[in-house]
C-alpha cells in the first residue's frame, strides 16, 4: 500500500481497496466492459464472471450462490431485505423487532415502516451492548414477522449471540435477519449454523470499492425467504433488484470475499495484536475506559471514553490522524451516538468517546505514532478545560 500523509484508523467507516482486488477488477473497467445481461459473447463472459463472484461470496458465508443478490451496498440491501420481507408477510402480522443499537440504515427503515402502520419494537441492550435473550423471548409474539439484530456493532464492535437469538425467533415462527456489514469478511460466518434467513453486507468494509454490496436470502425451508422488489425495471437479480449489474464492483466484491476467507486468521491475529496494544497504551491515560463488551467484540474495533475530552475537538486537533467520533453515516448529526446512549452513557460522556478501527494495512509504527499524538492532544485539551 502507498504511504499516506495521515494515519488511518477509521476502517469501520471504509477500507482502502486491496491491491489484489483492484488488479482483479481493472480488466472489467477497461477491455471487459460488456453488460452482463447481453447475450453476445462478451456479455456472456461478464455474466460468467458475475456468477464466479457469487460462488466466492457463497463460500465465505456457507450459502448457495443462487442465494446472493447484488445491491449498491448495505443500506440499499437493508431497505430491500426489510421492506421486501414484511410486504410478503403482512397477512400474518405487522409486528417487527430490532435493537436500539442498530445502524441508522436499519433504524430509519423501521421508522419508515412504522409510519406505514407496522408495529415496530426497539429492544434495549445491556450496559455492555449485548441483547438480553430473556427480553427478546418476552418481545416476540404470534404476529411477529421479522426480527433484525446486527451481528457486530459498527461503533463498539460488540458481537451478538446470533445462534441463540435466531433459535428464539424461529421458535416464534418469525424470520431472522442480520446486518452483517461490519462482521462480513472479518468473522467466520455460516448462515445455516447461525440460523440466518436474511443478511446484508457491503464491499467497502472488506477492501472492495464503494457502491457494491449484497443480500443473502434463504431459499430453503422451513424459513424460505420471499422478497417483494422495491426497484423495478428489467427483472435483474431474479426480479428482486432490477438495474444493470455493476460488473467491476461485483468482481471486486467476489475477490475481496476470496481474500477475506484466505487471510481471515492472519488478519485477525495481526490486527487484534495492534488493537490491544493501542488500548493498553491509551488506557494508561487517566479517566479512560472502553465502551461495550470486551470479550464478544470485533478484533479491530475500540470505542474509548476519555473523560472531559470532546471528540470533535480531539479530531480537529489531530489532522494527521483519521478516526471517528461515531458512525460515519451519522457524522453530520450534532446528536451524541445513539449506540452509546443505549449503553447508558450520558449525553455529555457520549461526546467524549472515540472509535478507533484498525485494518489489514495498519502498522505498528502507525499505532506508536497515534498513541503519541493522542496522549499529547488529550493532555492539551484537558489542560485547556482547567483554565
PyMOL commands that set and color helices and strands:
alter all, ss='L'
color gray80, all
select helices_A, chain A and resi 19-26+41-61+65-67+74-88+104-115+133-139+162-171+191-194+203-205+237-239+247-282+311-316+328-330+338-342+347-350+364-386
alter helices_A, ss='H'
color red, helices_A
select strands_A, chain A and resi 7-8+68-71+95-99+119-123+144-148+175-179+198-202+213-217+288-290+301-306+321-322+353-357
alter strands_A, ss='S'
color yellow, strands_A
deselect
rebuild
show_as cartoon
